[in-house]
Structures are given as C-alpha cells and as structure tokens.
Amino acid sequence: MMRWRTYTDRLIVLAVILAAWQLGSFFVGPYWLSSPWAVATRFCAQIWNGELIRHGGYTVEEALIGTLVGGVPARWRTLRVDSLRDPRWARVYRAFDVISPWTVGRFADDRTTDRFYAKEVARDLIDARRAGIEYMPVVFPGFSWRHGAGWASKSPLNQIPRHCGVFYQRQIDNAIKAGAQMLYTAMFDEINEGTAIFKLAVDPSQEPVGTDLFALDADGCRTANSDMYLHLAGQATQGLRRATK
C-alpha cells in the first residue's frame, strides 16, 4: 500500500517529483532521468529492474489510476548528446506513460528551432506512438544563465533572446504542426534562468534599483506588457484544443 512512499523517500534526491490530481488520475513526474549531470544515475540498478515504473501508479491507494511522466534528455530516442549511452535506458524511456524531453537551450533561433523540430521532435512523436506512450514537448520563452549556474562564467544576460514572444511562439507552432497534443512550458517562475513566463518587468525602470535583471524590452520589444507570456501560453492551450478536435 505504501510502496510509493518508500520510493519517494529513497529517490527524492534523484528528481523533482511533481504530483497533481486531474480527472481522478495521479501524475508523478521524475525529471532529468539519465542526464549525465543528474544524480538519477546513482539509482540505475533500481530503474533497470523496472521497480520505479512498475510500482509507480499503485501505492497511494490500491484503486488509484496512476500516470508516470518522465522528464528525459532531448535525445532520448537516439541515446546521444545529452543522454547517457547505456542501451538499457531505451527500455526505461518507453516504459513511461508520458515522456517530456528537456529542450531548454537545445536551439536558439528560428532556424535551429525549425531544424530541431524536424529532425528530433517529428521522429520522437512517431517513436512514442509506436511505443504506446504520450509525448509532451517542452517549450520555453528564452534563456539566460546570468543569475543561475552561469554566473561564475559570466554568461550573457540575454543568452537566448525572446524576440518579443516570437521565439516562444515558433516552438508552439512547430509542436502543434508536428502533432503534439500537450505542451510543457519551462518555466513559470524561473527568473534565475531567464525562462519565467509570469508577470515580468516591462523595462528596467520597473526593476529594483541596483539590480541587473532581464526585462521584457531586452530585445527592443516595444509592444511588451507584463503578462504577455501568460497570454501566449493561453493561446497555445486554445491552439492545442483546436488541433486535437
């Protein structure tokens, strides 16, 4: 009955565990599985045995229907670049109910976005459907490590420009065109990595004095408003609904 509690106690350092109730289903999402930098790799033996996946949905209540979402490397399908190479990971990825490849920083403009979606996402969707699992692309508005891990290396403040929402929208359009039926926006509130979509300062005059933070006019955007990315996310939801009718 309490088997899941046992696993979360053991694996809480392995991943961010996200849980939400929706339509009677319990969603559990371990993130960064098999990334070379993730502490997830310390628990390979348990994952190889299928224990996390096999028991994941049936321990809060015996009758509970569970959905296990795996945050996986962007190249989960080919086991290259940002994924570990051990072929056993292929079985692990395809045992999830939903996979969500982490794509933040994997492309930086329209050209590289289009290329990534054509080369990776379109083929990912085919593979996921063949395996009988759902596929949830990650989309992000822009990126900056200036206030995160990149501070020591003096990362630029606006490393991947937002271009007034165009970059974010480009990913959404590509994902829907490829056939995605759900999306994950990274992230709602991560100021430290420049990916936040909640209400933001439109220009530096709205920021605290003496700070060096990203403002929405950083790309010369003159039509920005503080909640523009919340609106874009809402429009993405509507676009998904229209595409999946």
SVG drawing of the C-alpha trace seen along z (x, -y; Angstrom):
<svg xmlns="http://www.w3.org/2000/svg" viewBox="-13 -54 47 60">
<polyline fill="none" stroke="black" stroke-width="0.4" points="0.0,0.0 2.7,-2.5 5.3,-1.2 5.3,-4.6 6.2,-6.4 9.2,-4.1 10.4,-5.0 9.9,-8.7 11.8,-8.6 14.7,-6.9 14.6,-8.8 13.7,-12.4 17.3,-13.4 17.0,-11.8 14.4,-14.1 11.8,-16.7 8.6,-14.9 5.6,-16.6 2.1,-15.4 -1.3,-16.7 -4.9,-15.5 -6.8,-15.7 -9.8,-13.7 -9.1,-11.2 -5.5,-10.5 -2.3,-10.9 0.5,-12.3 4.1,-11.7 7.0,-13.2 10.7,-12.3 12.8,-14.8 16.3,-14.7 16.4,-10.9 19.7,-9.7 21.2,-13.1 24.9,-12.9 24.8,-15.5 21.8,-14.1 22.0,-12.3 19.4,-10.0 22.3,-7.9 23.1,-6.7 19.9,-4.7 20.3,-2.9 20.0,0.5 16.5,-0.2 15.5,-1.7 17.0,1.2 14.9,3.6 11.8,1.6 10.9,1.1 10.1,-2.7 8.0,-2.3 6.3,1.0 5.2,-0.3 4.7,-3.9 1.0,-4.1 -0.4,-1.8 0.7,-2.9 -1.2,-5.9 -4.4,-3.8 -4.8,-0.4 -7.5,-1.5 -5.7,-4.7 -5.0,-5.0 -1.5,-6.4 0.2,-8.3 4.0,-8.3 5.6,-11.3 9.3,-11.1 11.4,-14.2 14.0,-12.8 17.0,-14.2 16.2,-15.8 17.9,-12.9 16.2,-10.1 15.3,-8.3 18.9,-8.0 20.8,-7.9 23.3,-10.6 24.4,-14.2 22.6,-14.9 21.6,-11.3 23.7,-8.6 24.7,-5.9 23.7,-2.8 21.2,-0.9 19.1,0.1 17.8,-3.5 15.9,-2.9 13.6,-0.4 13.2,-2.8 12.1,-5.7 9.5,-3.7 8.0,-2.3 6.7,-5.8 3.1,-6.8 4.3,-10.2 7.7,-11.4 8.8,-15.1 12.2,-15.7 14.1,-18.6 14.9,-21.1 15.8,-24.3 19.0,-25.6 18.9,-23.0 18.2,-25.7 18.3,-29.5 16.6,-31.0 14.0,-30.3 16.4,-28.3 17.7,-26.0 14.2,-25.6 12.8,-24.5 15.7,-22.1 15.4,-20.6 11.6,-20.0 12.0,-18.5 15.0,-16.3 14.1,-15.3 10.5,-16.1 8.7,-14.8 10.6,-11.5 10.1,-11.4 6.4,-11.5 6.5,-8.6 8.6,-6.6 6.4,-7.5 3.2,-6.5 4.8,-3.2 5.6,-2.5 2.1,-3.4 3.2,-6.4 2.2,-10.1 4.7,-12.8 4.9,-16.3 7.3,-18.7 9.0,-21.4 8.7,-25.0 10.5,-27.9 10.4,-31.7 14.1,-32.4 17.1,-31.7 19.8,-33.3 22.1,-31.7 23.3,-35.0 21.8,-34.6 22.0,-30.8 24.8,-28.3 26.3,-30.5 27.1,-33.4 30.6,-32.3 31.3,-32.0 29.8,-35.5 27.0,-34.2 25.3,-37.0 22.1,-38.4 20.1,-37.6 21.8,-34.5 18.8,-33.2 16.7,-36.2 12.9,-36.1 12.3,-38.4 9.1,-39.8 7.5,-36.3 8.3,-35.2 10.8,-32.5 8.3,-31.0 5.5,-31.1 7.8,-29.5 8.2,-26.4 4.5,-26.2 3.6,-26.4 6.2,-23.7 5.0,-21.4 1.3,-21.6 2.3,-21.2 4.2,-18.1 1.2,-16.6 1.8,-17.2 -1.3,-17.1 0.2,-18.6 3.0,-21.0 5.1,-21.8 6.3,-25.4 9.6,-25.9 9.2,-27.6 6.5,-29.6 8.8,-31.3 12.5,-30.6 14.0,-34.1 17.4,-32.7 17.5,-31.1 15.5,-33.7 12.7,-31.4 9.9,-32.8 6.5,-33.5 4.7,-35.0 4.3,-38.8 7.7,-40.5 9.1,-44.0 8.5,-45.6 11.6,-47.7 14.5,-48.4 12.6,-51.3 10.2,-48.7 13.1,-46.7 14.5,-47.2 17.3,-49.8 20.8,-48.4 19.7,-45.0 20.8,-43.5 17.7,-41.5 16.1,-40.6 13.3,-42.9 10.8,-42.3 12.2,-45.1 15.7,-43.4 15.2,-42.6 14.0,-46.0 10.4,-44.8 8.2,-48.0 4.9,-46.2 5.6,-44.2 3.2,-44.0 3.9,-42.4 1.7,-39.3 2.3,-38.8 3.7,-35.3 0.7,-34.2 -1.5,-35.3 0.7,-33.4 0.5,-30.3 -3.3,-30.7 -3.4,-31.0 -1.2,-27.9 -3.8,-26.0 -6.5,-27.1 -4.4,-26.1 -3.9,-22.6 -7.6,-22.2 -8.4,-23.2 -5.7,-20.9 -6.9,-17.9 -10.6,-18.2"/>
</svg>
